[in-house]
Amino acid sequence: MSYSELEIKVIQWAEARKIIPNAAPQAQLNKALEELAELFKAESQKNMDGIKDGVGDVVVCLINYCALKDIDLVSCLDLAYNEIKDRKGTLMPDGTFVKE
């Protein structure tokens, strides 16, 4: 299934449960933070099933947030990519990004 098809299914699921339009965008951001914490825990435990579940849960929250704000998640990703695509540099072993 394509991303677009899944995004529509997530929005339909959220509409059927009245998450859209009744949830506050802030509530979806709070939920995304909770899910991100679960993802972080799964990563620290090297739990691949938990990692996959966590990534999916975070994306669901972001899809719902964007739907509530009437913005398109893909256009947000495109904006971010266009902002970073020409950056040059190297990530050092200590995690510091050194720009050219």
Biopython code that builds the backbone (N, CA, C, O; Angstrom):
import numpy as np
from Bio.PDB.StructureBuilder import StructureBuilder

atoms = [
    (1, "MET", "N", (0.848, -1.177, 0.000)),
    (1, "MET", "CA", (0.000, 0.000, 0.000)),
    (1, "MET", "C", (0.897, 1.246, 0.000)),
    (1, "MET", "O", (1.925, 1.272, 0.677)),
    (2, "SER", "N", (0.514, 2.254, -0.744)),
    (2, "SER", "CA", (1.317, 3.468, -0.843)),
    (2, "SER", "C", (1.134, 4.342, 0.403)),
    (2, "SER", "O", (0.193, 4.169, 1.178)),
    (3, "TYR", "N", (2.068, 5.288, 0.566)),
    (3, "TYR", "CA", (1.944, 6.231, 1.676)),
    (3, "TYR", "C", (0.624, 6.993, 1.580)),
    (3, "TYR", "O", (-0.075, 7.154, 2.580)),
    (4, "SER", "N", (0.285, 7.458, 0.390)),
    (4, "SER", "CA", (-0.942, 8.245, 0.210)),
    (4, "SER", "C", (-2.175, 7.460, 0.632)),
    (4, "SER", "O", (-3.068, 8.000, 1.284)),
    (5, "GLU", "N", (-2.223, 6.188, 0.261)),
    (5, "GLU", "CA", (-3.361, 5.345, 0.632)),
    (5, "GLU", "C", (-3.430, 5.166, 2.144)),
    (5, "GLU", "O", (-4.507, 5.229, 2.737)),
    (6, "LEU", "N", (-2.281, 4.944, 2.758)),
    (6, "LEU", "CA", (-2.251, 4.787, 4.216)),
    (6, "LEU", "C", (-2.621, 6.078, 4.932)),
    (6, "LEU", "O", (-3.319, 6.049, 5.945)),
    (7, "GLU", "N", (-2.161, 7.204, 4.415)),
    (7, "GLU", "CA", (-2.498, 8.489, 5.025)),
    (7, "GLU", "C", (-4.011, 8.695, 5.008)),
    (7, "GLU", "O", (-4.586, 9.131, 6.005)),
    (8, "ILE", "N", (-4.654, 8.389, 3.896)),
    (8, "ILE", "CA", (-6.112, 8.521, 3.796)),
    (8, "ILE", "C", (-6.796, 7.588, 4.790)),
    (8, "ILE", "O", (-7.763, 7.982, 5.441)),
    (9, "LYS", "N", (-6.303, 6.351, 4.914)),
    (9, "LYS", "CA", (-6.896, 5.403, 5.861)),
    (9, "LYS", "C", (-6.756, 5.894, 7.305)),
    (9, "LYS", "O", (-7.679, 5.744, 8.106)),
    (10, "VAL", "N", (-5.611, 6.476, 7.631)),
    (10, "VAL", "CA", (-5.407, 7.014, 8.984)),
    (10, "VAL", "C", (-6.385, 8.151, 9.248)),
    (10, "VAL", "O", (-6.990, 8.217, 10.318)),
    (11, "ILE", "N", (-6.539, 9.038, 8.282)),
    (11, "ILE", "CA", (-7.465, 10.163, 8.445)),
    (11, "ILE", "C", (-8.902, 9.652, 8.575)),
    (11, "ILE", "O", (-9.661, 10.156, 9.403)),
    (12, "GLN", "N", (-9.280, 8.670, 7.776)),
    (12, "GLN", "CA", (-10.628, 8.093, 7.876)),
    (12, "GLN", "C", (-10.833, 7.433, 9.231)),
    (12, "GLN", "O", (-11.906, 7.551, 9.824)),
    (13, "TRP", "N", (-9.817, 6.743, 9.722)),
    (13, "TRP", "CA", (-9.883, 6.111, 11.048)),
    (13, "TRP", "C", (-10.087, 7.182, 12.121)),
    (13, "TRP", "O", (-10.920, 7.030, 13.015)),
    (14, "ALA", "N", (-9.311, 8.269, 12.018)),
    (14, "ALA", "CA", (-9.411, 9.344, 13.009)),
    (14, "ALA", "C", (-10.760, 10.058, 12.931)),
    (14, "ALA", "O", (-11.312, 10.458, 13.956)),
    (15, "GLU", "N", (-11.288, 10.218, 11.725)),
    (15, "GLU", "CA", (-12.605, 10.846, 11.572)),
    (15, "GLU", "C", (-13.702, 9.962, 12.158)),
    (15, "GLU", "O", (-14.629, 10.463, 12.795)),
    (16, "ALA", "N", (-13.602, 8.658, 11.948)),
    (16, "ALA", "CA", (-14.613, 7.727, 12.473)),
    (16, "ALA", "C", (-14.638, 7.748, 13.998)),
    (16, "ALA", "O", (-15.676, 7.480, 14.603)),
    (17, "ARG", "N", (-13.524, 8.058, 14.614)),
    (17, "ARG", "CA", (-13.431, 8.101, 16.073)),
    (17, "ARG", "C", (-13.546, 9.520, 16.614)),
    (17, "ARG", "O", (-13.346, 9.760, 17.805)),
    (18, "LYS", "N", (-13.869, 10.455, 15.728)),
    (18, "LYS", "CA", (-14.058, 11.867, 16.073)),
    (18, "LYS", "C", (-12.782, 12.531, 16.603)),
    (18, "LYS", "O", (-12.841, 13.588, 17.232)),
    (19, "ILE", "N", (-11.621, 11.900, 16.342)),
    (19, "ILE", "CA", (-10.352, 12.562, 16.666)),
    (19, "ILE", "C", (-10.238, 13.798, 15.783)),
    (19, "ILE", "O", (-9.836, 14.872, 16.229)),
    (20, "ILE", "N", (-10.601, 13.617, 14.530)),
    (20, "ILE", "CA", (-10.734, 14.725, 13.592)),
    (20, "ILE", "C", (-12.229, 14.888, 13.394)),
    (20, "ILE", "O", (-12.855, 13.955, 12.889)),
    (21, "PRO", "N", (-12.826, 15.965, 13.741)),
    (21, "PRO", "CA", (-12.292, 17.296, 14.013)),
    (21, "PRO", "C", (-12.267, 17.680, 15.486)),
    (21, "PRO", "O", (-11.959, 18.832, 15.794)),
    (22, "ASN", "N", (-12.576, 16.769, 16.418)),
    (22, "ASN", "CA", (-12.785, 17.162, 17.818)),
    (22, "ASN", "C", (-11.526, 17.299, 18.665)),
    (22, "ASN", "O", (-11.561, 17.972, 19.695)),
    (23, "ALA", "N", (-10.431, 16.692, 18.271)),
    (23, "ALA", "CA", (-9.214, 16.788, 19.084)),
    (23, "ALA", "C", (-8.556, 18.147, 18.866)),
    (23, "ALA", "O", (-8.664, 18.747, 17.797)),
    (24, "ALA", "N", (-7.889, 18.602, 19.880)),
    (24, "ALA", "CA", (-7.092, 19.821, 19.744)),
    (24, "ALA", "C", (-5.748, 19.431, 19.128)),
    (24, "ALA", "O", (-5.203, 18.381, 19.466)),
    (25, "PRO", "N", (-5.211, 20.249, 18.241)),
    (25, "PRO", "CA", (-3.899, 19.940, 17.676)),
    (25, "PRO", "C", (-2.849, 19.686, 18.765)),
    (25, "PRO", "O", (-2.004, 18.801, 18.627)),
    (26, "GLN", "N", (-2.911, 20.469, 19.846)),
    (26, "GLN", "CA", (-1.962, 20.292, 20.946)),
    (26, "GLN", "C", (-2.041, 18.882, 21.532)),
    (26, "GLN", "O", (-1.022, 18.316, 21.925)),
    (27, "ALA", "N", (-3.240, 18.320, 21.591)),
    (27, "ALA", "CA", (-3.409, 16.961, 22.118)),
    (27, "ALA", "C", (-2.687, 15.945, 21.238)),
    (27, "ALA", "O", (-2.102, 14.986, 21.742)),
    (28, "GLN", "N", (-2.729, 16.154, 19.932)),
    (28, "GLN", "CA", (-2.024, 15.236, 19.036)),
    (28, "GLN", "C", (-0.513, 15.398, 19.165)),
    (28, "GLN", "O", (0.227, 14.424, 19.028)),
    (29, "LEU", "N", (-0.053, 16.612, 19.424)),
    (29, "LEU", "CA", (1.376, 16.801, 19.671)),
    (29, "LEU", "C", (1.797, 16.130, 20.971)),
    (29, "LEU", "O", (2.864, 15.521, 21.040)),
    (30, "ASN", "N", (0.963, 16.238, 22.001)),
    (30, "ASN", "CA", (1.261, 15.550, 23.265)),
    (30, "ASN", "C", (1.321, 14.046, 23.058)),
    (30, "ASN", "O", (2.201, 13.371, 23.591)),
    (31, "LYS", "N", (0.377, 13.526, 22.281)),
    (31, "LYS", "CA", (0.362, 12.090, 21.992)),
    (31, "LYS", "C", (1.614, 11.704, 21.205)),
    (31, "LYS", "O", (2.202, 10.652, 21.455)),
    (32, "ALA", "N", (2.022, 12.545, 20.259)),
    (32, "ALA", "CA", (3.235, 12.266, 19.490)),
    (32, "ALA", "C", (4.458, 12.210, 20.399)),
    (32, "ALA", "O", (5.347, 11.383, 20.198)),
    (33, "LEU", "N", (4.505, 13.094, 21.404)),
    (33, "LEU", "CA", (5.618, 13.060, 22.361)),
    (33, "LEU", "C", (5.622, 11.768, 23.173)),
    (33, "LEU", "O", (6.679, 11.187, 23.417)),
    (34, "GLU", "N", (4.443, 11.322, 23.589)),
    (34, "GLU", "CA", (4.341, 10.048, 24.312)),
    (34, "GLU", "C", (4.855, 8.903, 23.440)),
    (34, "GLU", "O", (5.613, 8.046, 23.893)),
    (35, "GLU", "N", (4.424, 8.912, 22.186)),
    (35, "GLU", "CA", (4.829, 7.841, 21.269)),
    (35, "GLU", "C", (6.333, 7.929, 20.971)),
    (35, "GLU", "O", (6.993, 6.902, 20.816)),
    (36, "LEU", "N", (6.869, 9.141, 20.891)),
    (36, "LEU", "CA", (8.295, 9.315, 20.670)),
    (36, "LEU", "C", (9.097, 8.771, 21.856)),
    (36, "LEU", "O", (10.166, 8.187, 21.674)),
    (37, "ALA", "N", (8.580, 8.965, 23.058)),
    (37, "ALA", "CA", (9.241, 8.413, 24.247)),
    (37, "ALA", "C", (9.237, 6.875, 24.191)),
    (37, "ALA", "O", (10.221, 6.232, 24.559)),
    (38, "GLU", "N", (8.128, 6.300, 23.729)),
    (38, "GLU", "CA", (8.080, 4.842, 23.577)),
    (38, "GLU", "C", (9.069, 4.374, 22.510)),
    (38, "GLU", "O", (9.709, 3.334, 22.665)),
    (39, "LEU", "N", (9.191, 5.140, 21.435)),
    (39, "LEU", "CA", (10.168, 4.820, 20.389)),
    (39, "LEU", "C", (11.584, 4.887, 20.955)),
    (39, "LEU", "O", (12.407, 4.013, 20.684)),
    (40, "PHE", "N", (11.862, 5.917, 21.734)),
    (40, "PHE", "CA", (13.174, 6.060, 22.352)),
    (40, "PHE", "C", (13.490, 4.860, 23.242)),
    (40, "PHE", "O", (14.608, 4.344, 23.227)),
    (41, "LYS", "N", (12.502, 4.422, 24.012)),
    (41, "LYS", "CA", (12.690, 3.260, 24.885)),
    (41, "LYS", "C", (12.956, 2.009, 24.062)),
    (41, "LYS", "O", (13.848, 1.225, 24.389)),
    (42, "ALA", "N", (12.186, 1.818, 22.992)),
    (42, "ALA", "CA", (12.384, 0.646, 22.127)),
    (42, "ALA", "C", (13.778, 0.676, 21.505)),
    (42, "ALA", "O", (14.434, -0.360, 21.404)),
    (43, "GLU", "N", (14.233, 1.856, 21.090)),
    (43, "GLU", "CA", (15.580, 1.982, 20.516)),
    (43, "GLU", "C", (16.634, 1.629, 21.553)),
    (43, "GLU", "O", (17.588, 0.913, 21.248)),
    (44, "SER", "N", (16.472, 2.122, 22.770)),
    (44, "SER", "CA", (17.470, 1.843, 23.805)),
    (44, "SER", "C", (17.515, 0.359, 24.167)),
    (44, "SER", "O", (18.539, -0.142, 24.631)),
    (45, "GLN", "N", (16.397, -0.341, 23.951)),
    (45, "GLN", "CA", (16.327, -1.778, 24.219)),
    (45, "GLN", "C", (16.614, -2.616, 22.974)),
    (45, "GLN", "O", (16.584, -3.845, 23.025)),
    (46, "LYS", "N", (16.893, -1.939, 21.851)),
    (46, "LYS", "CA", (17.141, -2.610, 20.565)),
    (46, "LYS", "C", (15.986, -3.530, 20.184)),
    (46, "LYS", "O", (16.193, -4.615, 19.641)),
    (47, "ASN", "N", (14.758, -3.077, 20.479)),
    (47, "ASN", "CA", (13.534, -3.836, 20.212)),
    (47, "ASN", "C", (12.985, -3.412, 18.852)),
    (47, "ASN", "O", (12.270, -2.415, 18.756)),
    (48, "MET", "N", (13.314, -4.164, 17.802)),
    (48, "MET", "CA", (12.951, -3.778, 16.446)),
    (48, "MET", "C", (11.440, -3.708, 16.250)),
    (48, "MET", "O", (10.959, -2.806, 15.564)),
    (49, "ASP", "N", (10.685, -4.624, 16.828)),
    (49, "ASP", "CA", (9.226, -4.556, 16.713)),
    (49, "ASP", "C", (8.701, -3.278, 17.366)),
    (49, "ASP", "O", (7.817, -2.616, 16.823)),
    (50, "GLY", "N", (9.247, -2.937, 18.527)),
    (50, "GLY", "CA", (8.848, -1.707, 19.212)),
    (50, "GLY", "C", (9.245, -0.462, 18.444)),
    (50, "GLY", "O", (8.524, 0.536, 18.441)),
    (51, "ILE", "N", (10.406, -0.527, 17.789)),
    (51, "ILE", "CA", (10.864, 0.601, 16.977)),
    (51, "ILE", "C", (9.899, 0.836, 15.819)),
    (51, "ILE", "O", (9.476, 1.966, 15.577)),
    (52, "LYS", "N", (9.558, -0.219, 15.117)),
    (52, "LYS", "CA", (8.639, -0.088, 13.977)),
    (52, "LYS", "C", (7.269, 0.419, 14.434)),
    (52, "LYS", "O", (6.676, 1.282, 13.786)),
    (53, "ASP", "N", (6.775, -0.109, 15.537)),
    (53, "ASP", "CA", (5.500, 0.337, 16.077)),
    (53, "ASP", "C", (5.575, 1.809, 16.483)),
    (53, "ASP", "O", (4.658, 2.584, 16.213)),
    (54, "GLY", "N", (6.671, 2.181, 17.128)),
    (54, "GLY", "CA", (6.838, 3.551, 17.583)),
    (54, "GLY", "C", (6.902, 4.550, 16.440)),
    (54, "GLY", "O", (6.280, 5.611, 16.501)),
    (55, "VAL", "N", (7.650, 4.213, 15.402)),
    (55, "VAL", "CA", (7.722, 5.109, 14.240)),
    (55, "VAL", "C", (6.329, 5.278, 13.642)),
    (55, "VAL", "O", (5.910, 6.393, 13.332)),
    (56, "GLY", "N", (5.615, 4.166, 13.484)),
    (56, "GLY", "CA", (4.263, 4.237, 12.933)),
    (56, "GLY", "C", (3.334, 5.078, 13.788)),
    (56, "GLY", "O", (2.556, 5.875, 13.265)),
    (57, "ASP", "N", (3.412, 4.906, 15.105)),
    (57, "ASP", "CA", (2.548, 5.674, 16.003)),
    (57, "ASP", "C", (2.842, 7.169, 15.934)),
    (57, "ASP", "O", (1.922, 7.987, 15.966)),
    (58, "VAL", "N", (4.119, 7.526, 15.840)),
    (58, "VAL", "CA", (4.480, 8.941, 15.724)),
    (58, "VAL", "C", (3.937, 9.515, 14.422)),
    (58, "VAL", "O", (3.406, 10.625, 14.404)),
    (59, "VAL", "N", (4.067, 8.761, 13.329)),
    (59, "VAL", "CA", (3.568, 9.245, 12.035)),
    (59, "VAL", "C", (2.052, 9.406, 12.068)),
    (59, "VAL", "O", (1.526, 10.373, 11.518)),
    (60, "VAL", "N", (1.342, 8.475, 12.703)),
    (60, "VAL", "CA", (-0.118, 8.608, 12.831)),
    (60, "VAL", "C", (-0.465, 9.911, 13.549)),
    (60, "VAL", "O", (-1.351, 10.646, 13.113)),
    (61, "CYS", "N", (0.223, 10.193, 14.636)),
    (61, "CYS", "CA", (-0.042, 11.441, 15.371)),
    (61, "CYS", "C", (0.238, 12.666, 14.511)),
    (61, "CYS", "O", (-0.509, 13.643, 14.555)),
    (62, "LEU", "N", (1.308, 12.615, 13.732)),
    (62, "LEU", "CA", (1.631, 13.754, 12.856)),
    (62, "LEU", "C", (0.607, 13.912, 11.736)),
    (62, "LEU", "O", (0.256, 15.034, 11.370)),
    (63, "ILE", "N", (0.129, 12.805, 11.195)),
    (63, "ILE", "CA", (-0.929, 12.872, 10.182)),
    (63, "ILE", "C", (-2.174, 13.516, 10.784)),
    (63, "ILE", "O", (-2.781, 14.396, 10.174)),
    (64, "ASN", "N", (-2.552, 13.074, 11.979)),
    (64, "ASN", "CA", (-3.728, 13.646, 12.643)),
    (64, "ASN", "C", (-3.527, 15.129, 12.940)),
    (64, "ASN", "O", (-4.431, 15.937, 12.724)),
    (65, "TYR", "N", (-2.344, 15.486, 13.435)),
    (65, "TYR", "CA", (-2.041, 16.889, 13.718)),
    (65, "TYR", "C", (-2.189, 17.730, 12.456)),
    (65, "TYR", "O", (-2.831, 18.780, 12.471)),
    (66, "CYS", "N", (-1.594, 17.264, 11.371)),
    (66, "CYS", "CA", (-1.663, 18.013, 10.109)),
    (66, "CYS", "C", (-3.098, 18.130, 9.619)),
    (66, "CYS", "O", (-3.501, 19.183, 9.124)),
    (67, "ALA", "N", (-3.875, 17.056, 9.752)),
    (67, "ALA", "CA", (-5.277, 17.114, 9.332)),
    (67, "ALA", "C", (-6.045, 18.146, 10.153)),
    (67, "ALA", "O", (-6.872, 18.880, 9.614)),
    (68, "LEU", "N", (-5.775, 18.201, 11.443)),
    (68, "LEU", "CA", (-6.439, 19.176, 12.302)),
    (68, "LEU", "C", (-6.028, 20.612, 11.962)),
    (68, "LEU", "O", (-6.825, 21.537, 12.119)),
    (69, "LYS", "N", (-4.796, 20.800, 11.501)),
    (69, "LYS", "CA", (-4.290, 22.117, 11.135)),
    (69, "LYS", "C", (-4.551, 22.441, 9.659)),
    (69, "LYS", "O", (-4.246, 23.537, 9.190)),
    (70, "ASP", "N", (-5.121, 21.466, 8.934)),
    (70, "ASP", "CA", (-5.404, 21.612, 7.504)),
    (70, "ASP", "C", (-4.128, 21.909, 6.710)),
    (70, "ASP", "O", (-4.089, 22.786, 5.846)),
    (71, "ILE", "N", (-3.088, 21.138, 7.042)),
    (71, "ILE", "CA", (-1.839, 21.193, 6.281)),
    (71, "ILE", "C", (-1.481, 19.782, 5.844)),
    (71, "ILE", "O", (-1.939, 18.802, 6.431)),
    (72, "ASP", "N", (-0.665, 19.691, 4.819)),
    (72, "ASP", "CA", (-0.291, 18.405, 4.240)),
    (72, "ASP", "C", (1.079, 17.984, 4.763)),
    (72, "ASP", "O", (2.053, 18.727, 4.640)),
    (73, "LEU", "N", (1.147, 16.792, 5.345)),
    (73, "LEU", "CA", (2.401, 16.296, 5.906)),
    (73, "LEU", "C", (3.488, 16.204, 4.847)),
    (73, "LEU", "O", (4.644, 16.525, 5.123)),
    (74, "VAL", "N", (3.141, 15.773, 3.647)),
    (74, "VAL", "CA", (4.140, 15.646, 2.590)),
    (74, "VAL", "C", (4.703, 17.014, 2.205)),
    (74, "VAL", "O", (5.897, 17.134, 1.931)),
    (75, "SER", "N", (3.866, 18.035, 2.181)),
    (75, "SER", "CA", (4.379, 19.368, 1.855)),
    (75, "SER", "C", (5.317, 19.864, 2.963)),
    (75, "SER", "O", (6.268, 20.594, 2.682)),
    (76, "CYS", "N", (5.061, 19.477, 4.209)),
    (76, "CYS", "CA", (5.965, 19.826, 5.308)),
    (76, "CYS", "C", (7.317, 19.129, 5.127)),
    (76, "CYS", "O", (8.371, 19.732, 5.332)),
    (77, "LEU", "N", (7.271, 17.865, 4.743)),
    (77, "LEU", "CA", (8.496, 17.113, 4.491)),
    (77, "LEU", "C", (9.258, 17.731, 3.320)),
    (77, "LEU", "O", (10.481, 17.864, 3.371)),
    (78, "ASP", "N", (8.542, 18.103, 2.280)),
    (78, "ASP", "CA", (9.166, 18.733, 1.115)),
    (78, "ASP", "C", (9.843, 20.044, 1.512)),
    (78, "ASP", "O", (10.958, 20.328, 1.076)),
    (79, "LEU", "N", (9.178, 20.826, 2.323)),
    (79, "LEU", "CA", (9.740, 22.093, 2.804)),
    (79, "LEU", "C", (11.032, 21.844, 3.587)),
    (79, "LEU", "O", (12.036, 22.524, 3.376)),
    (80, "ALA", "N", (10.995, 20.868, 4.487)),
    (80, "ALA", "CA", (12.175, 20.554, 5.292)),
    (80, "ALA", "C", (13.317, 20.046, 4.412)),
    (80, "ALA", "O", (14.470, 20.434, 4.598)),
    (81, "TYR", "N", (12.991, 19.179, 3.453)),
    (81, "TYR", "CA", (14.039, 18.659, 2.566)),
    (81, "TYR", "C", (14.678, 19.788, 1.762)),
    (81, "TYR", "O", (15.901, 19.853, 1.636)),
    (82, "ASN", "N", (13.856, 20.666, 1.225)),
    (82, "ASN", "CA", (14.394, 21.778, 0.440)),
    (82, "ASN", "C", (15.276, 22.691, 1.288)),
    (82, "ASN", "O", (16.176, 23.348, 0.766)),
    (83, "GLU", "N", (15.020, 22.731, 2.575)),
    (83, "GLU", "CA", (15.829, 23.536, 3.486)),
    (83, "GLU", "C", (17.194, 22.889, 3.754)),
    (83, "GLU", "O", (18.189, 23.591, 3.939)),
    (84, "ILE", "N", (17.240, 21.554, 3.774)),
    (84, "ILE", "CA", (18.488, 20.861, 4.140)),
    (84, "ILE", "C", (19.273, 20.312, 2.960)),
    (84, "ILE", "O", (20.453, 19.994, 3.108)),
    (85, "LYS", "N", (18.657, 20.192, 1.803)),
    (85, "LYS", "CA", (19.267, 19.440, 0.695)),
    (85, "LYS", "C", (20.632, 19.960, 0.256)),
    (85, "LYS", "O", (21.452, 19.177, -0.224)),
    (86, "ASP", "N", (20.891, 21.218, 0.403)),
    (86, "ASP", "CA", (22.168, 21.765, -0.045)),
    (86, "ASP", "C", (23.178, 21.942, 1.078)),
    (86, "ASP", "O", (24.270, 22.465, 0.853)),
    (87, "ARG", "N", (22.830, 21.518, 2.266)),
    (87, "ARG", "CA", (23.776, 21.630, 3.384)),
    (87, "ARG", "C", (24.929, 20.663, 3.160)),
    (87, "ARG", "O", (24.744, 19.534, 2.704)),
    (88, "LYS", "N", (26.101, 21.130, 3.488)),
    (88, "LYS", "CA", (27.286, 20.292, 3.357)),
    (88, "LYS", "C", (27.970, 20.236, 4.713)),
    (88, "LYS", "O", (27.991, 21.205, 5.472)),
    (89, "GLY", "N", (28.524, 19.070, 4.985)),
    (89, "GLY", "CA", (29.227, 18.888, 6.237)),
    (89, "GLY", "C", (29.330, 17.414, 6.562)),
    (89, "GLY", "O", (29.022, 16.548, 5.744)),
    (90, "THR", "N", (29.775, 17.152, 7.788)),
    (90, "THR", "CA", (29.999, 15.780, 8.219)),
    (90, "THR", "C", (29.556, 15.612, 9.659)),
    (90, "THR", "O", (29.798, 16.477, 10.500)),
    (91, "LEU", "N", (28.906, 14.491, 9.936)),
    (91, "LEU", "CA", (28.563, 14.164, 11.313)),
    (91, "LEU", "C", (29.766, 13.476, 11.945)),
    (91, "LEU", "O", (30.229, 12.443, 11.461)),
    (92, "MET", "N", (30.251, 14.042, 12.999)),
    (92, "MET", "CA", (31.423, 13.514, 13.688)),
    (92, "MET", "C", (31.010, 12.353, 14.604)),
    (92, "MET", "O", (29.837, 12.236, 14.957)),
    (93, "PRO", "N", (31.969, 11.490, 14.993)),
    (93, "PRO", "CA", (31.641, 10.354, 15.863)),
    (93, "PRO", "C", (30.986, 10.752, 17.185)),
    (93, "PRO", "O", (30.258, 9.955, 17.777)),
    (94, "ASP", "N", (31.236, 11.976, 17.654)),
    (94, "ASP", "CA", (30.634, 12.421, 18.924)),
    (94, "ASP", "C", (29.213, 12.962, 18.727)),
    (94, "ASP", "O", (28.584, 13.398, 19.691)),
    (95, "GLY", "N", (28.695, 12.939, 17.478)),
    (95, "GLY", "CA", (27.350, 13.394, 17.203)),
    (95, "GLY", "C", (27.241, 14.838, 16.802)),
    (95, "GLY", "O", (26.135, 15.324, 16.567)),
    (96, "THR", "N", (28.359, 15.551, 16.714)),
    (96, "THR", "CA", (28.363, 16.947, 16.311)),
    (96, "THR", "C", (28.407, 17.038, 14.796)),
    (96, "THR", "O", (29.207, 16.359, 14.152)),
    (97, "PHE", "N", (27.543, 17.883, 14.220)),
    (97, "PHE", "CA", (27.559, 18.105, 12.771)),
    (97, "PHE", "C", (28.443, 19.315, 12.504)),
    (97, "PHE", "O", (28.200, 20.401, 13.031)),
    (98, "VAL", "N", (29.457, 19.122, 11.694)),
    (98, "VAL", "CA", (30.385, 20.196, 11.355)),
    (98, "VAL", "C", (30.074, 20.629, 9.926)),
    (98, "VAL", "O", (30.233, 19.859, 8.978)),
    (99, "LYS", "N", (29.625, 21.884, 9.792)),
    (99, "LYS", "CA", (29.315, 22.432, 8.478)),
    (99, "LYS", "C", (30.604, 22.752, 7.729)),
    (99, "LYS", "O", (31.624, 23.102, 8.322)),
    (100, "GLU", "N", (30.523, 22.621, 6.398)),
    (100, "GLU", "CA", (31.670, 22.997, 5.568)),
    (100, "GLU", "C", (31.761, 24.500, 5.470)),
    (100, "GLU", "O", (32.662, 25.022, 4.813)),
]
sb = StructureBuilder()
sb.init_structure("model")
sb.init_model(0)
sb.init_chain("A")
sb.init_seg("    ")
for serial, (resi, resn, name, xyz) in enumerate(atoms, 1):
    if name == "N":
        sb.init_residue(resn, " ", resi, " ")
    sb.init_atom(name, np.array(xyz, "f"), 0.0, 1.0, " ", f" {name:<3s}", serial, name[0])
structure = sb.get_structure()
